[in-house]
Amino acid sequence: PVRIGNAAALQLQLDVYGELMDALYLARKGGLAGDDASWRLQLALMTHLEDIWQLPDEGIWEVRGPSRHFTHSKVMAWVAFDRAVRSIEQFGVEGPLERWRAVRD
């Protein structure tokens, strides 16, 4: 149990973006209606991820010490871009399709 505080709150964990974008993509694919507010949030998250996905992070392991490049983190960042691209293609939401395809690729 956390006794003094959780250092993870101050850590960069890139995998979270992929987990969130995949969950929201699967929700839409499963028939849950998306709305403009949720897609605007996703656009903001993806715009931020474009700037940070190449940085080292603490990963799902919440390592102490210097940040590192974790394969899992990079794969999950790829998942985020893939689900953003698929959302535009399949659900007709607006976004920078070609730019995100390029980052994903």
N, C-alpha and C positions, 0 to 999 in steps of 0.2 A: 504493500500500500504506500501511497505517496504520503510522506510524513512532513516534509518541509516545503515542497513545491515541485512542480513538474517542469524540468528543463525543456521538455519537448515543446512546450508552448513557444519557446524562442527559437526552435530549430526549423530549418527548411526541410520539408519532406515532399519531394516532387511526386511521389507515387499517389498522393491524395487527389491530384488533379485527374489522373486517369481513372481512379476508382469512382469519383463523382461523375465525370462525364459519361462513363460506361453505365452507371446506374440510371442517369437521366435519359440516356439513349434507349436503354432497355425498357424503361417505363413508357416512353413514347411508342416504341415498337410493340409493346404489350397492350397498347390501347388507351393508356392514360393521356388525357389531353394536356398538351403543353400550353403555356401561355406566354405572352410577350415579356412579362417580368422575369420569368425563369430563363428564357432565352437571352435576354439582356444580361443577366447575371453570368450565364455561360460565355457570352461574348467577352465580357470583362475579364473573366478568369482566363480564357484562352489568350487574350491580348497580353495579359500579364505573363502567362506561361511562355509565350513567344520570347520574352525578354530574359527568362530565367532558366529555361530547361537545360541549358548547357553548363550550368553552375554545379559544383559539387554540393552534396547535401548530406543530411544525417541518415537518410533512408528510413525504412520501416523499423530498423533496429535501434534507432535513437542513440547512435553511438556518441560517446563522449570523446572529446579531443577534436582534431581537425576534421572538417567536412571532407567527404570523399566522393568519387564518382562510382555509383552503384549501378550495376546492370539492371536490377529490378526497377530502380528509379527512372532510368532512361526508357525502359520498355513501357512503363506506365505513362510517361510523358507522351510516348508514341501513341498509346491507346487513347489518350485525351485528344490528340490531333485527329486520329482516325475516326473517333466517334463524332467529333465536330464536323468533319468532312461528310461522313455518312448522314448526319442530321440534316445538313444543307441539301445533300443529294436526294434523300428519301422523304423528307418532311417539308421541303420547300421553305425553310427558314432562311433568312438573309444573313450572309457572312462572307468573309474573304476566302472563297473557296479555293482559288488557285494558289493563294499565298499559303494557306494551311496544307494544301496538298504538297506543296514544295517543302515545307518544314517536315511534314510526315515522311516524305520520301527521302 
